[in-house]
Amino acid sequence: MKGYGKLFVCHRTDNLPKCEQFLTGLLHDCKSNIERMTERVPKSDYDQLQHFISHSPWDAMAVMNKMSEQLHSDLSTPPLGTVSGGLGLIIDESGWEKSGKKSVGVARQYIGQVGKVSNGQVGVFAGLTDGTQVGLVQGRLYLPKEWTENKARCNAAKIPSSEQIYRTKPELSIEILKTLPSSVTYDWVGGDDLYGNSYTLRQYLQQNRQCFVLDVSDNIGVYLKKPVLHIPAKKEGRGRTPTTPVCEQETVSLKTILKQIKEEDWQTITHRDGTKGPMVRKAYMTDIFLWKAARGTHIESLQLLISTELDGSEVKYSFCFEPDDKKSSLSIALYRQMQRYWVERAFQNIKEHIGMNQYQVRSWTAWYHHIALSLMALHFLLQVQKENQKQMPLLSLPDIKLIFAKKLLNKLNSDEGLELAIKARHRKRKKDIDRHLKKKSKVPK
């Protein structure tokens, strides 16, 4: 918590002790909700921690920004022996199932964690990686249209009026890019095809001269030569004079380009050292152009990167951009294309070892507070791992979590604490039973 003190002072109340208790709860061997935390964390109180998360006005975004600056400092020097691909900022979304209808942003939507459409919440996150470690720097809650079109529902979840606007996931990613501290610099931006397919995001990055390697879907049509645009002549008779440019050239699908690559044009490149040896893929890159009539005369000049496993399976397509007409080497482009592995690791770590998705809160403020503290806790584990890297090069985040889970003071280790926890559970259980019976008695026969 060093350096965070002022961020948790609200009016004259110092919330740092509550912050310490909550972070301790995230590192305990229990579900990361307040009920389970307060059973274990010494001096913690359920109502006080609930107020700290759900009602206290400390700024979650300020906490995430502070944490992102510290993470950037930890990762800004790439480890010796790594491919010089620079620091990458990788955009991705993550979702988890949630029951009911009152939790902020919950809706029937695709949840990647379960691989299907389900009732749940989805957030858009940015991960910063140096090719060996990764931390999450910011997160934004995605609000489906059924939420933004229902003001009463938004107000009930205490969503600020300025946030009751529908934003696509690529638009939320742009918001993250705009609000990251200026000191958090990165060499390139990555993302899956949801973000690579977004003209809005690509335009934002190009206008800001930001290098990117973004995955795209294989059904996109591109031009292999710069399209020649012209305004068609006005036809005889009545009608408006044409003003929309047209192009006589035909687009080519990415699948067609893949089929046309000659075997000798592929390059075999090692993009990363895995735990079981070098990670190798075949790669090919070529110049391409993108244009649509709805975009006027603007033509995107990009590079297309295609890579596959050595047997031709697992094809990946990415659009690559470098400002000032620079072009990355094929090895650097492939390295960056394959770095999305790290953001998936970040989601796995923060869910399994921090419990980012295990909260039991409903409001907008509580969601952001829980996410900010979860990112802090993940960064702390990364710091511990890095500080002990020379002495214990195989030290993993599960190892560190195990040590803290067993070494942290635990109220349940005493007979008195165990008895108080069981009694508290019974009171809650009885309260739930009484509430159910009360509802049942009101139902007309």
Secondary structure, DSSP 4 states (H G I P E B T S, - for coil): -TT-GGGGEETTEE-HHHHHHHHHHHHSSS-SSHHHHHHHSTT--HHHHHHHHHT----HHHHHHHHHHHHHHHHSSPPTTS-S---EEEEEEEEEE--SS-STT-EEEEETTTTEEEEEEEEEEEEEE-SS-EEEEEEEE---HHHHT-HHHHHHTT--GGG-S---HHHHHHHHHHHS-TT---SEEEE-HHHHT-HHHHHHHHHTT--EEEE--TT-EEBSSPPPEEPPPPPSSSSPPP-S-EE-SPPEEHHHHHHH--GGG-EEEEEEEETTEEEEEEEEEEEEEE--GGGTT--EEEEEEEEE-TTS-S-EEEEEE-GGG----HHHHHHHHTTHHHHHHHHHHIIIII-TT-----SHHHHHHHHHHHHHHHHHHHHHHHHTTTT-TT--HHHHHHHHHHHS--GGGSHHHHHHHHHHHHHHHHHHHHHHHHHHHHS--
